[in-house]
Amino acid sequence: MNKIKSARLLVLAVLVLFVLAACAPTPAPSGPAAAPAEAKGKITLYTSVPQPIADKIQSDFQAKFPGITLDIFRSGTSEVVAKMMTEKTGGEIIADLVWVAEPSTYEDFKAQDLLLKYTPTEASALPDEMKDKDGYYYAGRLINMVIAYNTATEPQPKSWKDVLNPAYKGKIGFPSPLNSGAAEGAVKTLADLSGFGWKYFEDLKANGGKQVQNNSTLRDQIASGEFKVGVLLDYMIREVKPKGAKIEYVWPEEGAVFIPSPIAIVKTTKNPVAAKAFLDFIISKPGQETMVKLGYFIPVRADVTPPEGAPSLDKIKRLPTDWKAVTRDRQATKDKWTAVFGQ
Amino acid sequence: MKRLRINSGQVALTLAVLLLIFLVVYPLAQLVFQSFQFNQSWSLQNYYTAITTESNLLALRHSLEISLTAMLGATVLGAFLAWLVARTDLPGRGALRTALVLPFLIPPFIGALAWLQILGPVGYLNKLYMALSGSSEPFWNIYGPDGIILVMMLHEYPTVFITVLGGLERMNPELEEAAQISGARIFRVMRDVTLPLMLPTIAAGALLVFITNIANFGVPAVLGFSENYYVLTTQIYNAVTKSAQPNSLNIAAAMSILLGLVSALGILLQRFYLSGKEFAVISGKSMQPNVVRLGVHRYWLLAVALAIVLVTTVAPLVAILLTALVRAYGLPPLPENLTFQNFYDVLMLNEAARRGIVNSIGLAVAAATIISILSAFIAYIIVKTKMRGRALLDFISNAPYTLPGTVVALAMILAWLKPIPLIDFRLYNTIWILLIAYVARYLAFGVRTAAGSLAQVHASLEEAARVSGAGWLQAFRDIVVPLIRPGLFAGWFLVFIPSLRELTISALLWSTRNETIGVVVFNLQQSGNTSASAALAVIMIIVLLLANVLTRRLTGGKLGY
């Protein structure tokens, strides 16, 4: 009888504890902020880097910096931005670092004064195209929109124009710029390119082009044969090829859409020391070697060997992209896209 | 009459009421309030935007179309199967009764995920068809409205099945017998007596399916997003998670109220049919219901019933298991392509997946425990006191479950996004907001079972204790709680299992480190990691099966399947 009573008391105590814990204020971030000494504590990264790669970066970084706990929120660029905006409404952005696909989002952030200005130790090792001239963001990886195809596809596409080949009718995928920042950059780049313009997308639609939620999904759909060709990020294909996935890609004759994918520190970070350590690490030589190894990315600096089968930075033929214009015309691009492809 | 001394009793009951305000009333009030706020003043602007945006209207139409169609399908299927099991001499009816409710074990979004492996554009069945026919087009693409309807139907027919089965078993056979004695043939009896008598029950079951469908988030999310096909729940989800417009949460609140209204309409109708007395009448158990002898038809009907079990339960499970075992997505499930690597990756390398499993189990245990305790108090007020406003209390504790989960989740965001004043603690982005939402959401289960048990406890027992000098709390603790313990115990499991598989609310309230298993499966699927999401889905099914076995064991077979 006594046992049962004490068990009941225990349950009651647990309940009370839960209620108290739910109401208790968080312990204030401890430690003197003044001492710039060793990077430690917790940081949170909001990113659109695909989950498996983000997981690897997380464990690799934590192994190298045992004092730092790195939390990662991963989602599409638009979700990451929406989450930050919701948190801003609530009064506190949780993210210490943000790493989404392309620079135009960071121009938005800069305009809203959300970023912390910082010059990484090895900033000078990065070519100019890999960093913000105002010093707010730095490319942590380079991603390129290229043309991917299933290995069984005949004929194999060589250029952006080839995608309009009737042989692929109804089997063409394009990631939706409504979700993917990289896709938005690609759409704007092609829409502003002479000889292409929105006509290109209308023709694409007429040839049975379909929009797909995100790049990873499209990759699987091409590998599985659901689509014959598609516009996709280069590293995603290099990532699955060694596993035997039936997907290949080509650097388009006209040039690839070249996207430096930036990292920035959020201004309101409570742990700038650790946040800076992360940014420093990613753009360092060992950091970029890790990025090549874990994510099959083309390194953002010239002194790191690119992954097998990928060109180095200077060998990539690229289309001109005006990221400021991407920011400025964001709504127009999305509206126009919706008019052609639907929501 | 109860006389509460102003002490332990009133304190405990007041605390329960305050907790209810914190859990349910305040968040829902915030939702309503925010839906009328535009630029920090009262306005109908959000509603105007919500109903004049074309995509929102389209989503509303989609919601209605899908829910109604799936409702019809599930009703016909469920009612027919119930009749087969309850009123015919079909062989193996006992086993069928269990097998036909198995779809309840699998969360609908996992079902959608599994069906994608069968009838997705490159699903196993479509690939087989393309290989055999030489066609480059799939036989049928499950993405989009038709697939959503199919999966909802296959997951919801057991609701009608169970409702109608119960109705048929409780129905007084004398009416049927009277018709038979008057010379009517058995099928005529079924058509002219049984069916009309059962109609209110069937309608009640059907409306329950409609309410469930309109609130469903997982199925249209898994099967609709990639086709850009949205229903109200997914449209609200998008407005909350993808729109960076400053007013998006307020517009989402207005849309949530609309969704809540559609759902409430269904509930009112359902209550109306439930009030038909046929449903409530329980006759003695000794009666022998009419049994239709199927004769030669019994074999093909049995084949049909088995095919339904195969299609609704076995096929999707096998398909998702195969996908989880294949080395790289898109490769055929041949022996040389099979591997446990995906399971290893998900369990060993994916921290979010590991956390999701731990979080979900922790949340389910905590929510079930809190609800069991809280609902003892709330049920006591509702059943045993004459306290004013206890009907309102009943209504409030039921509200979060009757409302669509998406609505509850948004209410929680709006209520707890900003720090709680005075203690300056933010619930948003913590695990606590999930716990609060779960407790609010499933409170109705606990209160209902506790109230049911309490109604059986005669007041004299408690009064005896009070007369002997026990305080209210002491009488409650030593007399009432032990007597209703089986009910509280059952309530615990009724909360535990749905919490474990929850997705709709978690999808909106999760944050880094505070993932649930459902959220991780969903995120992996949404971000295109098909193999990993399939592997984790299989793990989730195993966890749910184990929880179900545990439930059966511990409740002596009263709960669980």
Interface residues (C-beta under 8 A of the other chain):
Chain A: R8 V11 L12 V14 L15 F18 V19 A21 A22 C23 A24 P25 T26 T44 P50 Q51 P52 D55 K56 Q58 S59 D71 I72 F73 R74 S75 G76 S78 E79 V81 A82 K83 M85 T86 E87 T89 G90 G91 E92 I94 K171 S176 L178 N179 Q211 V212 Q213 N214 N215 S216 T217 L218 R219 D220 Q221 A223 S224 G225 E226 V240 K243 G244 A245 K246 G342 Q343
Chain B: L19 S55 P121 V122 S136 F225 S226 N228 Y230 V240 T241 K242 S243 A244 P246 S248 L249 R327 A328 Y329 G330 L331 D345 L349 N350 E351 A352 A366 T369 I370 I373 I413 L417 K418 P419 I420 I423 D424 F425 R426 L427 Y428 N429 W432 L435 I436 R477 S511 T512 R513 N523 L524 Q526 S527 G528 N529 T530 A532
